[in-house]
Amino acid sequence: MSEDDNRPQLEDKQPDEPGREAAAEPEATEEESGAPGFRLDPSVVAKVDMTRLLSFQAAARQYSEQIASQFASLAAAGDRLRAMQQDFVKSAAPSLAALVQRRDGLAEQMRQAARIALPLPRYDFGADLGRVLDANRQQWVSNIRRLVEFVTQLIPDNLRGLQAEKLVEVFKVNVEDGTSLAWAPRTSIVEQLIEVPDMEARGVILVTHASEIADDIDASLAVVALPEHQDLKSMLLEATAAIRAGLYRPAQAAACAVFDTVVNEHMLKHLAYTGRKTKDKTRNHFRPIEVSEWDDASFAEVGLVLVGAGISTAFQHWDRGIGQASFNRNGSTHQVDDGSYSSAHAVRAALIAHATLRWLDEALAAEQDEGEAA
């Protein structure tokens, strides 16, 4: 079919074609057309270029089809978006419900708290601040002293002279080396240990000052007084004697045995964690924060990490051939021929064994004192 066949056929209105009469519309009168003297000359229609008109029609049809296709795509995308919204609402509904429930619970607690009338003193601090402070001077001083004493007792005495930025370095050494710098060694050796960059350098310092550190451990153990801890104390004193004699492997073995017994037996019972993995909970008790959280730590958390942050490190898993570089209880007990023993580790083992024993002895003694006072 040719292009001419597709063209719409117009009625032939040419009056000059022979044998046919033009079928023109009746002429409109002035009254009917509303425009005086208006007439459409039939020759105007005959001069229309049909080829150009059909091109315009084809282009308009193609453009309409493109618009329809785009609208169909938009409609499909809308359906997908609605489906995604429905899925999101279904998945988020439980969390939103829980959040609303918690919000309502908090609101109820606030309403209950609002009903409580507290007999607070009504001081006019702005008018007579001096009188208020003077009247309560003894109480203020007493409270501040108790607070200072409490915070001081949380920090082992050999670390109390260190600034806060140095205490966090002690925390790091405990974690990295699997040891403890609490109560021993003396402050001057602690300062050397926190100034060097790595565990290997610290090991050199520990061995160089091994005899002094052994003396510091013995002095610290003097405060361990409970009868049930005397055998453990005696074994540690033998370990420090071995260090002074240069018998590092026997020293590490004895110290590791004491450390294992203190943590996995006595401390486990004292802290009394319940549920699964109570040993892990006991070891992690002394690492409630990470080094990166130091600035937000409480006084109690600082005291714990300065004493025992290395406990969890010392109990890390040991695989033969790929053991830990730090002191490790598991390697010292089960893989004695796999690089788990060294002169530096013997000193680290004695330090952390003595620190955990002293902490436990003081904690139990404090409980007994409180029970007697009650």
Number of C-alpha atoms within 10 A of each C-alpha: 5 6 8 10 8 9 12 9 9 8 9 14 16 16 14 9 10 7 7 11 12 14 11 13 8 6 11 15 13 12 8 9 12 10 11 11 9 12 12 11 9 14 11 8 13 14 8 10 9 14 11 9 11 15 11 11 11 11 11 12 12 11 12 12 12 12 12 12 12 12 12 12 12 12 12 12 12 12 12 12 12 12 12 12 12 12 12 11 12 10 11 11 12 11 10 12 11 11 12 12 12 12 12 12 12 12 12 12 11 11 11 10 10 9 8 8 7 6 6 6 6 6 11 10 11 7 9 10 11 10 13 13 13 11 10 10 11 11 12 12 11 11 11 12 12 11 12 11 11 13 14 14 12 17 21 18 14 18 22 15 12 14 9 12 10 16 21 20 18 25 25 19 23 27 24 18 27 28 29 29 26 30 25 28 25 18 18 10 17 23 17 13 23 18 12 12 9 13 16 14 13 20 19 14 17 24 21 12 15 23 19 17 23 24 19 18 24 19 12 17 21 10 11 19 14 12 8 10 16 13 11 20 21 13 16 30 22 16 28 30 18 20 25 18 12 15 15 24 19 16 27 30 20 23 28 28 18 25 26 18 15 21 20 15 12 17 21 18 13 13 13 13 15 10 7 8 9 16 17 14 18 22 21 18 19 20 24 14 18 13 15 9 9 17 10 10 15 10 13 13 17 23 20 19 29 29 27 28 33 30 30 21 23 30 17 17 13 19 13 14 9 9 18 20 14 22 31 29 26 20 23 25 14 13 18 13 11 15 15 24 20 16 19 23 27 30 28 28 31 29 27 29 29 28 26 20 24 23 19 21 20 15 12 14 15 12 11 12 10 10 9 8 7 6
